[in-house]
Amino acid sequence: MEKVSGVHCMVGESPTWHAAEGAWYWVDIPARRIWRLDYASGATRSWQTQEMAACVSPAARGGLIAGMESGIFHLTLGEDGSVAGERLAAPPSSELFEGMRFNDGRCDRQGRFWAGTMFMDMAAARAVGNLYRYTAQDGLSAPFVSGMLTQNGTAFSPRGEVMYLSDSHPQRRMVWAFDYDIASGTPHNKRIFLDLGAQQGRPDGAAVDADGCYWSCANDGGRLQRYTPAGVLDREIALPFAKPSMCSFGGPELDTVLVTSIDHGTVSDGWPGSVVLLRPGVQGVADVPFAA
């Protein structure tokens, strides 16, 4: 396991592999910062944004698509460190109001962007979060899932016929699976995939490997967990921080996992808030750029 040098995040989130660039991108939400790691050289750089970006994905036309405080944005990252943001869509104010923002998100296997919202004060436990789909052709959908506390864990099976979604709030700790209509981009047949109420870790961000297994970051549990498509825990990897937040497969062979974390402010050994790379011995599935 290798720590990415020179990187510390308050709330590291949403790593995504940009195959065309051979690099990972991720965000530090409260710092309003986007990070990039070049796989070949190990070089990192970052950009400052005007709003908090919570989830990002490469866009086919260049730049990134992002779920932010006030909507879905296209971001152009300048060589001079500047960020130009174009807001593409936003839910009505009755669905995205003060104290809320977008949270976890990623593209499906066809390049549609999925992202959900949450009320930022988790202690308030307000079940007002929604899950949306955005495409350039159809814009922002009506919510497909509502009543979420802390939307997280969005991922898709290798062929895209199953969609996963979690609620990582301490009062929920659930992961659901949906049958996913690839042609229309519509999830249906919602069912419980994992009920993790009895374990310490909460199911935060996730990724799927080439075998169709679901890798979940056990936030507060300090582990990366691999579940088979049948929902059976078959592997755990101990991590050097208590609050892993999201994982992403990448590298030329898709055999390296980048894991972000949250600095909870209680340990001073330099690991909380760090970003690590590990090689679990399995291959992942490439992240698909937003098909703009």
RAVEN-V811701 format. One record per residue. N is the residue number from 1. RES is the residue in three letters. PSI is psi in radians with two decimals (* if undefined). OMEGA is omega as a letter, one per 30 degrees, with the letter a starting at -180 (* if undefined). NEAR is the number of other C-alpha atoms within 12 Angstrom. Layout:
n=N res=RES psi=PSI omega=OMEGA near=NEAR
n=N res=RES psi=PSI omega=OMEGA near=NEAR
//
This chain:
n=1 res=MET psi=2.37 omega=a near=17
n=2 res=GLU psi=2.29 omega=l near=18
n=3 res=LYS psi=2.35 omega=l near=26
n=4 res=VAL psi=2.11 omega=a near=32
n=5 res=SER psi=2.45 omega=l near=19
n=6 res=GLY psi=0.26 omega=a near=20
n=7 res=VAL psi=2.26 omega=l near=32
n=8 res=HIS psi=2.31 omega=a near=31
n=9 res=CYS psi=2.46 omega=l near=36
n=10 res=MET psi=-0.89 omega=l near=27
n=11 res=VAL psi=1.52 omega=l near=38
n=12 res=GLY psi=2.38 omega=a near=45
n=13 res=GLU psi=2.86 omega=l near=53
n=14 res=SER psi=0.85 omega=l near=54
n=15 res=PRO psi=2.45 omega=l near=46
n=16 res=THR psi=2.41 omega=a near=50
n=17 res=TRP psi=2.17 omega=l near=44
n=18 res=HIS psi=1.66 omega=a near=34
n=19 res=ALA psi=-0.68 omega=a near=26
n=20 res=ALA psi=-0.51 omega=l near=22
n=21 res=GLU psi=-0.20 omega=a near=24
n=22 res=GLY psi=0.77 omega=a near=26
n=23 res=ALA psi=2.68 omega=l near=32
n=24 res=TRP psi=2.55 omega=l near=48
n=25 res=TYR psi=2.60 omega=l near=46
n=26 res=TRP psi=3.09 omega=a near=49
n=27 res=VAL psi=2.75 omega=l near=49
n=28 res=ASP psi=1.83 omega=a near=41
n=29 res=ILE psi=-1.08 omega=a near=41
n=30 res=PRO psi=-0.40 omega=l near=26
n=31 res=ALA psi=-0.11 omega=a near=25
n=32 res=ARG psi=0.87 omega=a near=27
n=33 res=ARG psi=2.45 omega=l near=36
n=34 res=ILE psi=2.29 omega=a near=48
n=35 res=TRP psi=2.69 omega=l near=40
n=36 res=ARG psi=2.37 omega=l near=36
n=37 res=LEU psi=2.10 omega=l near=34
n=38 res=ASP psi=2.15 omega=a near=25
n=39 res=TYR psi=-0.80 omega=a near=28
n=40 res=ALA psi=-0.77 omega=a near=14
n=41 res=SER psi=-0.37 omega=a near=15
n=42 res=GLY psi=0.11 omega=a near=20
n=43 res=ALA psi=2.47 omega=l near=18
n=44 res=THR psi=2.70 omega=l near=23
n=45 res=ARG psi=2.90 omega=a near=27
n=46 res=SER psi=2.84 omega=l near=30
n=47 res=TRP psi=2.55 omega=l near=29
n=48 res=GLN psi=2.31 omega=l near=27
n=49 res=THR psi=2.80 omega=a near=32
n=50 res=GLN psi=-0.62 omega=l near=22
n=51 res=GLU psi=2.86 omega=l near=31
n=52 res=MET psi=2.19 omega=l near=34
n=53 res=ALA psi=2.23 omega=a near=46
n=54 res=ALA psi=-0.45 omega=l near=48
n=55 res=CYS psi=2.48 omega=a near=51
n=56 res=VAL psi=2.71 omega=l near=48
n=57 res=SER psi=2.49 omega=l near=48
n=58 res=PRO psi=2.56 omega=l near=43
n=59 res=ALA psi=2.44 omega=a near=34
n=60 res=ALA psi=-0.52 omega=a near=25
n=61 res=ARG psi=0.05 omega=a near=18
n=62 res=GLY psi=2.75 omega=a near=20
n=63 res=GLY psi=-2.79 omega=a near=30
n=64 res=LEU psi=2.64 omega=l near=45
n=65 res=ILE psi=2.48 omega=a near=49
n=66 res=ALA psi=2.49 omega=l near=51
n=67 res=GLY psi=2.12 omega=a near=49
n=68 res=MET psi=-2.78 omega=a near=44
n=69 res=GLU psi=-0.72 omega=a near=36
n=70 res=SER psi=0.17 omega=l near=31
n=71 res=GLY psi=-2.85 omega=l near=38
n=72 res=ILE psi=2.25 omega=a near=44
n=73 res=PHE psi=2.67 omega=l near=42
n=74 res=HIS psi=2.24 omega=a near=35
n=75 res=LEU psi=2.30 omega=l near=33
n=76 res=THR psi=2.09 omega=a near=27
n=77 res=LEU psi=2.03 omega=a near=28
n=78 res=GLY psi=2.66 omega=l near=19
n=79 res=GLU psi=-0.40 omega=l near=12
n=80 res=ASP psi=0.13 omega=l near=12
n=81 res=GLY psi=-0.03 omega=l near=17
n=82 res=SER psi=2.76 omega=l near=17
n=83 res=VAL psi=2.14 omega=l near=25
n=84 res=ALA psi=2.15 omega=a near=22
n=85 res=GLY psi=2.33 omega=l near=27
n=86 res=GLU psi=2.04 omega=l near=24
n=87 res=ARG psi=2.19 omega=a near=23
n=88 res=LEU psi=-0.61 omega=a near=26
n=89 res=ALA psi=2.80 omega=l near=30
n=90 res=ALA psi=2.51 omega=l near=32
n=91 res=PRO psi=2.81 omega=l near=33
n=92 res=PRO psi=2.75 omega=a near=16
n=93 res=SER psi=-0.38 omega=l near=14
n=94 res=SER psi=-0.30 omega=a near=12
n=95 res=GLU psi=-0.37 omega=l near=29
n=96 res=LEU psi=1.54 omega=a near=31
n=97 res=PHE psi=-3.12 omega=a near=21
n=98 res=GLU psi=2.36 omega=a near=18
n=99 res=GLY psi=-0.04 omega=l near=20
n=100 res=MET psi=2.86 omega=l near=34
n=101 res=ARG psi=2.97 omega=l near=40
n=102 res=PHE psi=2.75 omega=a near=44
n=103 res=ASN psi=-1.96 omega=a near=52
n=104 res=ASP psi=2.59 omega=l near=50
n=105 res=GLY psi=2.80 omega=l near=51
n=106 res=ARG psi=2.98 omega=l near=54
n=107 res=CYS psi=2.60 omega=l near=43
n=108 res=ASP psi=-3.08 omega=a near=42
n=109 res=ARG psi=-0.17 omega=l near=30
n=110 res=GLN psi=0.02 omega=l near=30
n=111 res=GLY psi=0.29 omega=l near=31
n=112 res=ARG psi=2.44 omega=a near=38
n=113 res=PHE psi=2.19 omega=l near=48
n=114 res=TRP psi=2.31 omega=l near=50
n=115 res=ALA psi=2.62 omega=a near=51
n=116 res=GLY psi=2.88 omega=a near=50
n=117 res=THR psi=2.85 omega=l near=47
n=118 res=MET psi=2.75 omega=l near=41
n=119 res=PHE psi=2.18 omega=a near=30
n=120 res=MET psi=-0.54 omega=l near=29
n=121 res=ASP psi=1.63 omega=a near=17
n=122 res=MET psi=-0.49 omega=l near=23
n=123 res=ALA psi=-0.45 omega=l near=13
n=124 res=ALA psi=-0.36 omega=l near=17
n=125 res=ALA psi=0.89 omega=l near=21
n=126 res=ARG psi=2.03 omega=a near=24
n=127 res=ALA psi=1.17 omega=a near=26
n=128 res=VAL psi=0.09 omega=a near=32
n=129 res=GLY psi=2.54 omega=l near=39
n=130 res=ASN psi=2.75 omega=l near=39
n=131 res=LEU psi=2.24 omega=a near=43
n=132 res=TYR psi=2.78 omega=l near=42
n=133 res=ARG psi=2.41 omega=l near=38
n=134 res=TYR psi=2.30 omega=l near=40
n=135 res=THR psi=2.69 omega=l near=30
n=136 res=ALA psi=-0.57 omega=a near=23
n=137 res=GLN psi=-0.78 omega=a near=15
n=138 res=ASP psi=-0.15 omega=a near=17
n=139 res=GLY psi=-2.65 omega=a near=22
n=140 res=LEU psi=2.27 omega=a near=28
n=141 res=SER psi=2.89 omega=l near=27
n=142 res=ALA psi=2.77 omega=a near=22
n=143 res=PRO psi=2.31 omega=l near=26
n=144 res=PHE psi=-0.52 omega=l near=27
n=145 res=VAL psi=2.35 omega=l near=31
n=146 res=SER psi=3.00 omega=l near=22
n=147 res=GLY psi=0.47 omega=a near=22
n=148 res=MET psi=2.58 omega=l near=33
n=149 res=LEU psi=-1.01 omega=l near=34
n=150 res=THR psi=1.59 omega=a near=45
n=151 res=GLN psi=2.37 omega=a near=49
n=152 res=ASN psi=-3.10 omega=l near=47
n=153 res=GLY psi=0.41 omega=a near=48
n=154 res=THR psi=2.25 omega=l near=46
n=155 res=ALA psi=2.84 omega=a near=48
n=156 res=PHE psi=2.51 omega=l near=46
n=157 res=SER psi=2.85 omega=a near=35
n=158 res=PRO psi=-0.68 omega=l near=29
n=159 res=ARG psi=-0.12 omega=l near=23
n=160 res=GLY psi=0.15 omega=a near=33
n=161 res=GLU psi=-0.08 omega=l near=26
n=162 res=VAL psi=2.33 omega=l near=33
n=163 res=MET psi=2.41 omega=l near=41
n=164 res=TYR psi=2.62 omega=a near=50
n=165 res=LEU psi=2.39 omega=l near=49
n=166 res=SER psi=2.82 omega=l near=47
n=167 res=ASP psi=1.93 omega=a near=48
n=168 res=SER psi=0.09 omega=l near=43
n=169 res=HIS psi=2.52 omega=a near=36
n=170 res=PRO psi=-0.47 omega=l near=28
n=171 res=GLN psi=-0.14 omega=a near=23
n=172 res=ARG psi=-1.18 omega=l near=31
n=173 res=ARG psi=0.87 omega=a near=35
n=174 res=MET psi=2.61 omega=l near=35
n=175 res=VAL psi=2.29 omega=l near=40
n=176 res=TRP psi=2.71 omega=l near=35
n=177 res=ALA psi=2.57 omega=l near=32
n=178 res=PHE psi=2.52 omega=l near=29
n=179 res=ASP psi=2.41 omega=a near=24
n=180 res=TYR psi=2.09 omega=l near=28
n=181 res=ASP psi=1.87 omega=a near=20
n=182 res=ILE psi=-0.67 omega=a near=23
n=183 res=ALA psi=-0.74 omega=a near=14
n=184 res=SER psi=-0.23 omega=a near=16
n=185 res=GLY psi=0.74 omega=a near=30
n=186 res=THR psi=2.15 omega=l near=29
n=187 res=PRO psi=2.54 omega=l near=30
n=188 res=HIS psi=3.05 omega=a near=20
n=189 res=ASN psi=0.98 omega=l near=19
n=190 res=LYS psi=2.35 omega=l near=20
n=191 res=ARG psi=2.75 omega=l near=20
n=192 res=ILE psi=2.18 omega=l near=22
n=193 res=PHE psi=-0.80 omega=l near=31
n=194 res=LEU psi=2.28 omega=l near=33
n=195 res=ASP psi=1.84 omega=a near=25
n=196 res=LEU psi=0.44 omega=a near=32
n=197 res=GLY psi=-0.41 omega=a near=19
n=198 res=ALA psi=-0.13 omega=a near=15
n=199 res=GLN psi=2.83 omega=a near=20
n=200 res=GLN psi=-0.79 omega=a near=21
n=201 res=GLY psi=2.51 omega=l near=32
n=202 res=ARG psi=2.43 omega=a near=41
n=203 res=PRO psi=1.65 omega=a near=52
n=204 res=ASP psi=-2.41 omega=a near=51
n=205 res=GLY psi=2.79 omega=a near=49
n=206 res=ALA psi=2.94 omega=l near=50
n=207 res=ALA psi=2.87 omega=l near=53
n=208 res=VAL psi=2.42 omega=l near=44
n=209 res=ASP psi=-3.14 omega=a near=35
n=210 res=ALA psi=-0.32 omega=l near=26
n=211 res=ASP psi=0.01 omega=a near=21
n=212 res=GLY psi=0.19 omega=l near=28
n=213 res=CYS psi=2.57 omega=a near=32
n=214 res=TYR psi=2.05 omega=l near=48
n=215 res=TRP psi=2.04 omega=a near=50
n=216 res=SER psi=2.36 omega=l near=51
n=217 res=CYS psi=2.04 omega=a near=49
n=218 res=ALA psi=1.50 omega=a near=46
n=219 res=ASN psi=2.30 omega=a near=43
n=220 res=ASP psi=-0.08 omega=l near=30
n=221 res=GLY psi=-0.22 omega=l near=28
n=222 res=GLY psi=0.53 omega=a near=32
n=223 res=ARG psi=2.68 omega=l near=33
n=224 res=LEU psi=2.15 omega=a near=44
n=225 res=GLN psi=2.38 omega=l near=38
n=226 res=ARG psi=2.15 omega=l near=32
n=227 res=TYR psi=2.39 omega=l near=30
n=228 res=THR psi=2.90 omega=l near=22
n=229 res=PRO psi=-0.31 omega=l near=26
n=230 res=ALA psi=0.02 omega=l near=16
n=231 res=GLY psi=0.36 omega=a near=26
n=232 res=VAL psi=2.22 omega=l near=18
n=233 res=LEU psi=2.06 omega=a near=21
n=234 res=ASP psi=-0.04 omega=l near=17
n=235 res=ARG psi=2.52 omega=l near=20
n=236 res=GLU psi=2.45 omega=l near=21
n=237 res=ILE psi=2.09 omega=l near=26
n=238 res=ALA psi=2.40 omega=a near=24
n=239 res=LEU psi=2.74 omega=a near=33
n=240 res=PRO psi=0.32 omega=l near=31
n=241 res=PHE psi=2.71 omega=a near=35
n=242 res=ALA psi=-0.44 omega=a near=30
n=243 res=LYS psi=1.22 omega=l near=43
n=244 res=PRO psi=2.53 omega=a near=48
n=245 res=SER psi=-0.65 omega=l near=55
n=246 res=MET psi=2.72 omega=a near=50
n=247 res=CYS psi=2.73 omega=a near=50
n=248 res=SER psi=2.26 omega=l near=50
n=249 res=PHE psi=2.47 omega=l near=43
n=250 res=GLY psi=-2.85 omega=a near=41
n=251 res=GLY psi=2.82 omega=a near=33
n=252 res=PRO psi=-0.58 omega=a near=23
n=253 res=GLU psi=0.10 omega=a near=20
n=254 res=LEU psi=0.63 omega=a near=32
n=255 res=ASP psi=0.17 omega=l near=23
n=256 res=THR psi=2.41 omega=l near=30
n=257 res=VAL psi=2.23 omega=l near=44
n=258 res=LEU psi=2.27 omega=a near=47
n=259 res=VAL psi=2.20 omega=l near=57
n=260 res=THR psi=2.91 omega=a near=52
n=261 res=SER psi=3.01 omega=a near=49
n=262 res=ILE psi=2.36 omega=l near=40
n=263 res=ASP psi=1.86 omega=a near=33
n=264 res=HIS psi=-0.03 omega=l near=23
n=265 res=GLY psi=0.27 omega=a near=18
n=266 res=THR psi=-0.18 omega=a near=14
n=267 res=VAL psi=2.41 omega=a near=15
n=268 res=SER psi=0.49 omega=a near=12
n=269 res=ASP psi=0.06 omega=l near=12
n=270 res=GLY psi=-0.08 omega=a near=24
n=271 res=TRP psi=-0.78 omega=l near=33
n=272 res=PRO psi=2.29 omega=a near=34
n=273 res=GLY psi=-0.02 omega=l near=38
n=274 res=SER psi=3.01 omega=l near=36
n=275 res=VAL psi=2.31 omega=a near=48
n=276 res=VAL psi=2.74 omega=l near=37
n=277 res=LEU psi=2.41 omega=l near=30
n=278 res=LEU psi=2.79 omega=a near=29
n=279 res=ARG psi=1.76 omega=a near=22
n=280 res=PRO psi=-0.04 omega=l near=26
n=281 res=GLY psi=0.18 omega=l near=17
n=282 res=VAL psi=2.86 omega=a near=23
n=283 res=GLN psi=2.49 omega=l near=27
n=284 res=GLY psi=-2.95 omega=l near=34
n=285 res=VAL psi=2.35 omega=a near=36
n=286 res=ALA psi=2.40 omega=l near=41
n=287 res=ASP psi=2.43 omega=a near=47
n=288 res=VAL psi=2.27 omega=l near=35
n=289 res=PRO psi=2.69 omega=l near=33
n=290 res=PHE psi=2.21 omega=a near=34
n=291 res=ALA psi=1.15 omega=a near=25
n=292 res=ALA psi=* omega=* near=27
//
